[in-house]
Amino acid sequence: HVLFEHAVGYALLALKEVEEISLLQPQVEESVLNLGKFHSIVRLVAFCPFASSQVALENANAVSEGVVHEDLRLLLETHLPSKKKKVLLGVGDPKIGAAIQEELGYNCQTGGVIAEILRGVRLHFHNLVKGLTDLSACKAQLGLGHSYSRAKVKFNVNRVDNMIIQSISLLDQLDKDINTFSMRVREWYGYHFPELVKIINDNATYCRLAQFIGNRRELNEDKLEKLEELTMDGAKAKAILDASRSSMGMDISAIDLINIESFSSRVVSLSEYRQSLHTYLRSKMSQVAPSLSALIGEAVGARLIAHAGSLTNLAKYPASTVQILGAEKALFRALKTRGNTPKYGLIFHSTFIGRAAAKNKGRISRYLANKCSIASRIDCFSEVPTSVFGEKLREQVEERLSFYETGEIPRKNLDVMKEAMVQAEEAAAEITRKLEKQEKKRLKKKK
């Protein structure tokens, strides 16, 4: 027998001349395309249609997860012979085959001839089932495909790492743009008030001051309080006021000042948006990868996820790959020239490597990459993500750093993880309790 899962229902088919089919595989491949020949090999025993699109989606999810749905169980138990040892059932997916064999006791086979037979069934399915047209079968497949994809995307809306990838890319782009625009404001406004550049170093503050001061000749004692508020430094505010009285800058027309002020306001609004985007990224990282962000920081963690493509991809990487992620060019150059391979990639931006001595940078980067790999796996595969493991891993890296400097022996990994497991269970229970409380409130409000 062969089991075939379609968007409209489950089909159970009986194969004729089993021995011949198993021996003559090339002939099977040829006869699959011919409907007449295929009918001589395969006969439809039973067809169990799905009651609705929702039931079809439930069954599709069950098959993809390797779970035997009640509809499938009923079909097999009703139409397969009672002597289970004599039955050989061909299935397309090894996972569902293993589940059927374990739960129902039927011997299952996948691949080889079965794959060819299923290809033929897929091709001629609308001819095998009475009342099913090719068009209606295609519509059912399209509808189920859409609903299945939607369900996968909606699976957990809080743990979507695509948003992190886009946010960190935008953040990096904004940093470059704000820097470029600020330099333009400094140069442009510097013609009128060149002394301001030496007094104020911060780009955002400079743009706010350029917007506020405008014509330096109009700056007086009345505006000193507002200057102090913008610079957050009384001495600097006084220095700006003194410099404006004896400035070497050229006079500027009103229309030029309007343009400079307009451009400065745009740069200020961009820098404010950058701050809000950073806050958003921090909150997203605490939801998606709390352990990784607790260990290495939100920005570096987000860059690692973006470079890997997703959190799942990062979790699949070995620690040696995580260590040099972002330094691929240097690695291939070193392999080509047979030079020294790079010690670190994106993780160099972590504070740990900066704090380590020159001789220990390689060692700490290897250790940190190892911990990052563990943290990303915990975040990716844990049911309730918490930052407990990330904090413990961070403590371990701190201890290792002090061991390199002072020789103080760090705690054993086993002891730290045991401690973390206890704390993580408590934290997960607390989060679950809060979520249940929120759900009850929502249902009460809805009622």
N, C-alpha and C positions, 0 to 999 in steps of 0.2 A: 504493500500500500504506500501511497505518497500523500503527504499533507501539503496543501497549497493555501497560503493566506493571501486574500485579495481585499480590496477596499470595500467590496459589497458583502463579503462573508468568507467563511472557511469552506474549503472543498476537500473531500476525501476521495482519492482515486485508486482504483485497483490496477496493477500491472499484470499483463499476460506474459507468459513465457519468460519468467524471471531469470532462469539460467542463461538463456540465449542472450538476453539484454545485457546481463553482466559481462558476458564474453565478447559480444560484438559491439563495442562502443563506437567505432567509426560509422557503422551502419545506422546506429541510433541517431548520430549527429545529422546524417542525410535525411532520415525519415521524419525527423522533427518538423522540418519545413513543409512536408506534404501532409495535408489534413487527412486524406484517405488512409495513408500508411500509419499516421499517428493514432487514428481511431482504432486501428487493429492492435495497437500496443496498449492503449490506455482506455479505461472505462470509468465513468463517474459513478461512485457508490453513493455518496451523500453530499448534500450542500446545505450549509447552515447560514442563512443570510442574517446580517445585522439588523436589529430592529430600528435603529436610528443612527445618525452621524455621531452622536455622543457615545453610543455603545461601540461604534467602529473605532473611535479615538481611544477609548479605554482598552480595547483589545490590541490596538497598535502599540500603545504604551507598554502593555503587558508583554507582548512579543519582543519588543526592543530591550526590555529589562530581563528577559529570560524567565518570565513567570507564566505558569499555566493558568489561563483565565477559565472561569466557570463554563462559559460557552464552548470553549475548546475541549474541556474535560468531558462535558456532556456528549459532544459529537463523537469523540474517540471511544468512550465507554459504551455508547449505544450501537455504533456501526462496526467496530472492530471485533473479530472473533474472541470468544471468552478465554480460549487457551492462549494466554499471553506469550508463552515461550516460542510458539510457532509463528508469531507475527513479526514481520520486519517492516518498520515504518521509515520511509524516506522523508527527511525534512531539510529545508534550505538553510536554516540557522543552527549552528552547533549548540548555542546556548539554550535555545528552546528544546532542542533534541535531548540535551542532558537533563533538563527539568522534567520532560515527559518520561524519560527512562527512570528517573529517581522517584517521581510521584506515582506514576501509573504502571510502571513495570514493563513497558513495551520496549523491545530492542530498536534503537534508532540508528539510521545511517545518513551520512551527509557527504557531499562532494561526488566527484566522478560521474557515474551514470545518472545519479539523482539530479545533479545540477542541469544536465542535458534535458532530462524529462521535464523538470520544472520550467525550463526555458520554453519547451514546446507547449506546456500547459498555459504559460503566460501569453504565448502567441495566439493560441486557439481557444482561450478561456470562454469568450462570448459564444463560441459554437458548441462548447461542451455543456453549458448551462442553458436550459430552455427559458425563453422570455428575456434573456439578457442581450442587449445590443452593444456593439462596439462603442457607440457614442455615450450610452449611459454608464458603461464601465469606465470610460475615460473621465467623465464628469465626477464619478464617485472617487476615482483616484486623485483627481485634482483637489476636490473638496477636503478629502482626508489629509492630503499632503499639506495644504494650507493650515488646517486646524492643528495638525501634529507639530508643524514648525512654530506656530503661534504659541502652543503649549510649552515647547522647549525654550522659546525666548522668554516667556513669562515665568519660567520655572522658579526663579528667585530674583525678583526685580531689584532687591537691595544689593545683590552680589554680582552686578554686571560690571566687568572690568573694562569694557569698551569706553565707558565714561572717563575712567582714569587715564586711559591712553590718550584720548582726545584732549583732556584737561592739561596734562603735563606737556603735550606738544604745543598747545596754545600758550601755556605759561612761558615756555622757552622762547617762542616767537615774540611774545609780548615784551620779554626782557630785552631782546635785541632791538625791537622797534622803539621802546621807550628810551633806551640808551641813545639811539640814533637821533630821535626827535629832540631829546634834551640837549644834545650837543649842538643841534641846529638852533635851538632857542638861545643857548649860551653865546653862540657866535653872533646871532642876529641882534640880541639885546645888548651884547657886549660893545657894539659900536656906540651906543648911547650911554651905557653905564659900565665901563670895563672893570672898575674896582670891585663890583659885586661878586665876580667869579672867584677872586682870591679869598673873600670872606666866607662864602657859602660853598661847601663841597657837594652836598646832597642834591641830586638832580631834581627830585620832586619839590623840595623846598625852594630851590632856585626858580622853578617855573611858577610856583605860587607867588613868590615875591615879585617876579617880573610882571605877573598879572595884576598884583595889588599896587605896586609902585607906579607903573606907567611912566609918566614924565618925571624925572628925578628932581626937577626944579620945584615941583608941587609937594615934595616931601618935607614935612615939618614936625614940630614937637607933638602936635595933636595925634599924629599917626604912629607915634612911638609905641603906644600900648598894643596896637594891632601888630606891629612889627615883632614885638616880643612874643606875642601869641603864636605868630607864624614860625619864628626861628626857635622858640622855646629856650632862648638864651638872651638875657638882658644886655650883656657885653657886646654880643654880635649885633643886636638891634641898634645900640648906640654907635657902633662902628659904621654900620650902613648909613645912618643919619649923617655922621661926620663926613663920610666919603662922598655922599651925594652933594654936599656943599662945595667940595673942592675937587670935583670929578674932572677928568681930562677928556671925557667922552664928547662926541659931536652932538649937536642939536638934531632933533628928529621931528618930522611932521606928524600931525594928529592922525592922518590916515595910516601911516606906517605903524604907529603905536597901536591902533585898533587891530591891525593884522597880527602884530606880535602878541597882543593880549588874547586874541581869539585862538591863535595856535597854542599858546601857553595853557589856556583852559582845556583844550583837547588833550594835551599831554597829561595834565593833572587828572582829568577824568579817566584816562587810560591807566594811570598808576593806581587810582582808587579801585578800578575794575580788577586790576591785577591782584590787589589785596583780597578782594571778595572771592576771586577765583581760587586763590591759595587756601582760603578758609574752606571753600567747597571741596577742594581736593583733599584737605585734611580729614573732613567728615566722611568723604567717600572711602578713603583709605582705611579709616577706623571701622567701616562696615565690611569692606571687601577683604582687606589684608591687615588685620590689627596686629598680628604677631610680627610681620615683616616691618611695618611702620614703627612699632615699638623698638625693634632691634636696630634698624639702620636709618630711620627717619622717613617722613612721608615722601619727600621729593626724590630721594635716591631709590626708595622702594618702587615708586611710580615709574621712574625711568627704567628700572630693571624689567618691570611688567611690560612697559611699552616696547622695549627692545626685544623682549622674548616673543611678543605678539599677544600673549594672554597670560593670566595667572597659572592656568593649567599647563601651558608650555613651559613656563619658568619652573613649575614643580617637577616636570619631567627631566629637566636638565641635571646632570651631575654637578657636584660642587666645583669641579675643575673648570667647567664651562661657565658657571656663574661668576667665577673669579675673574675671567678675562672677557666677560660680556661687555662689548663696547670698544674692545681693543683688537678687533679682528684684523684690521689692516696691519697693525704692528706685529701681530702673531704670524701672519702669512709672509710678511717681509722677513721676519726672523727665521722662519722655516726655510725660505728660499735662499737666504744668504748664510744659513747655518750659524746665525748669531744667537744672542740671548733672547729667550721668549719673554713677553711682558709679564709682570707680576700681578697687575691689576688693571681693570677696565673702569666701568662705571662706579664700582664700590670705592674707588680712590676718593670720591667726594664725601665719603663718610668721615666723621671726626676721628674715629679710631686710628686710621692710617696716618693722619696728620700728626697725631699725638705720639706715635711710635718713633723710636730712634731709627736712623737710616738703615742700620744692619738688620733691624727687626721688621721692617715694612713688609717684606715678602712673606714672612712667617705669619704675621697678624692678618694679612690679606687672605692667606690660605685658610686660616682658622675662621675668619669672618665669613668667607664664602661658604664654608661648611655649614655654619649656623644659619646663613641666609637661605640655603637650600632646604634645611630642616623647617625653618619658619614658613617658607612658601608652601611646603607640602602640608603642614598643619593647617594653614589658612585655606588651602584648596579643598582639602578632604574632610575637615571637621564639620559636624552638623551645626553646632552653635559656635561661631567664631568669637574668641576672646583674646585679649592682649597679654594674658598671663604668661604663656610660653615665650612670647617675644621679650617680655621684661626679664624673665629668668635667663634666656639666652644672652641678653645684653649684659647681665651681671657676670655671666661666664666669660664674655669677651673682655670685660673690665678686669676680671681676676687674671686672665691670661696676659693682659697688657702689663699689669703690676708684677706678674711672675717674671716677665722678660726684663723688667727694670730692677726689681728688688730681690727676685729669687724666692718670693713667698709662694708656697705650694697652693694651687687652686683646688677647689672642691671637685670631687669626682662627678662625672656627668650623670651617673646612675642616681646619686643622692639628689642632685638638683632636679632631675626629671621626675623623681618620685614626689618630691615636694610640689613641683609644678602641677602634677596630675591631680593632687588633692585640691589645690587652689583653683584649678581650671574647672573641676567638677562643681565646686561651690559657686563659682562665677557663672557657669552655664545654667545651673539651677536657678540662680537669681534672675538671669536674663529671660529664661523660659517663663518664670513666674510673672515678670513684668509684661511680657508679650501676651500671656493668657489674660492678664488683668485688662490690658488695652483692648483685646478682642472682645471680652465681656462688655466693656464700656461701649464699644462700637455696636455690638448686637443689641444692647439695651437702647441705645440712641436710635438705631434703625427701627426697632420695635415700636 
